[in-house]
Structure formats: structure tokens, C-alpha cells
Amino acid sequence: MRRAGAGLLGLILSSAVFAQSGSSTNQSAAAIGRTIDVYDGFESATLSDLWDTSRFAPGAVQMQSEVVRAGRGAAKITVRSRDMFEAGEGGDADSERDELMEARSLVSKENLVFEYSFSLFFPKDFPIVPTRLVIAQWKQYCPGVEASGGPCTNDSPVLALRYIGGELRITQDIDRKLVMLFREKGEFRGRWLDFRVKARFTPSGKGRVKAWLNGKQLVDFTGVTADQENAATGYPNPSYFYFKMGLYRNVMAEPMTVYIDEYRKRQLAAGEF
């Protein structure tokens, strides 16, 4: 998986307290010294400032009211061929994407516990193809991206939700080893999919990931949940992690559309995990 938002991420580490310091929003964005607890029901006519706009093409994200999980609105994301195109590196296929990436004020620090919840809806005519498709991902921040080099610039997400060939998958990629935490074939189109994920990202064995779909637990994993932090890997100590959701895929001609609603991220106390 190739570079992710070098321009934005170059700003992320400009403040030692960036994970807790951001502009406030009308949807309870984090403030300095407070734990993160944010919500977006996508009710407004424009995208809220909980989201960075650098990872989707103009017009790819629309606010609409025809397909909603709750309330009056939801976001509609459509990826088209060559949107946010990136040439593959190291033998990887070329990619394209349209994703919502959390604002830099919401980026997570290692060893802290966060809960994410969001709802996705794939239309009944959503293409069922074997193309690599990531619908949500948690990336470990790699400083080498800004310098267009470094050992971690092409690393895959440490945690990802994938929808490939009609199969839902939850994967880890730790120290460049892909681990399948969950996989299931089925019909996931034409209905809302309510995801909830609790995660503690750390290169120690004290990491944990728990995931649910529509109230059913899919994953309960304890162990290493982040890449090691040293000169060989390129990751700093401590590490930071950022979240994206939408459509990230190998290049193909046919467009894809997903609807997103009811997003929330909150920081948990250690006892809640």
C-alpha cells in the first residue's frame, strides 16, 4: 500500500500535542487537554471539519438524503477510474481511491484505547469483483513519506476492513506479514452494515483489537498490533495512527459507490477494554 497524504501528514507531527489539539466543531471535536469523543451523522450540506479532504477527488464525496442510516443525511462516496491515482511501488498494483481521512486533531497515540463505529451501505448493484478493495483502514504514521523514501513508505495498514469478491475480511499487516483476523463470504449489499471496532495499537504484546458487525462479535485479538519502532522500520517511538474509510482499490474501469453514516470515535479508559 502506497503513500498516504504526505502533505497533510507532514503537518501532523508539528505539535507534540496534536492528538489532543484541534479546532472545535459543532459535533464535539476534541479540544486541548480533553479526550477524543466525536460524532458525525453527515446531516449538514457540506462535509464537517472532522475530515481532511486530501484523499478524495473533487465531486467524489456528496452529502445526500436518499440513503441514510439515521437522521436526514449520509455521505455518498463514488470512486471512478484514476481518482487519486498512485502508481504501485515494489511490485504493487497501481491504485486509486476516494476516502474520508480523519482530521489531524483526531490522530491516535499508541497504547491508548479508542472505539470507532460507523455504518456502511453498498448498493445492490455494487460490483462483486476480485479487485483489492479496502473500505476502512488504520495506518501507522510513517515520517519517511514526506521525504519520498524510508523503509516504511510503502507499508500496508496495520488494521483494515476489506471487501473483495463478495467476501468481508478483517486483516492486520504487522512487520510486513499479512494476518487474516476474520473472513466471511455472503451478501453484504443492500443493507446497512454497522461496524464497531475497539483498538489499542502498540508494538508490544499488549495490543488488542475487537470488532463487531451488526452487534455480532467477529474479532477478539490480543498481541502485537503495530510495527516495531526503530531505524530499520522507520517508525518513530511513540507511534501515531490515523483512520480512513471509503473506497481504496486497484485500478479498474467500473465505478463503485458506498454510503457512510453514523460515525463516532471516542477514547476509552483502560478499564473499558
Buried (B, 14 or more C-beta within 10 A) or exposed (E): BBBBBBEBBEEBBEBEEBBBBBEEBEBBBBBEEEEBBBBBBBBEEEBBBBBBBBBBBEEBBEBEEEBBBEEEBBBBBBBBEEBBEBEBEEEBEEBBBBBBBBBBBBBBBBBBBBBBBBBBBBBEEBBBBEBBBBBBBBBBBBBBBBEEEBBBBBBBBBBBBBBBEBBBBBBBBBEEEEEEBBEEEEEBBEEBBBBBBBBBBBBEEEBBBBBBBEEEEBBEBEBBBBBBBEEEBBBBEBBBBBBBBBBBBBBBEEBBBBBBBBBBBBBBEEEEE
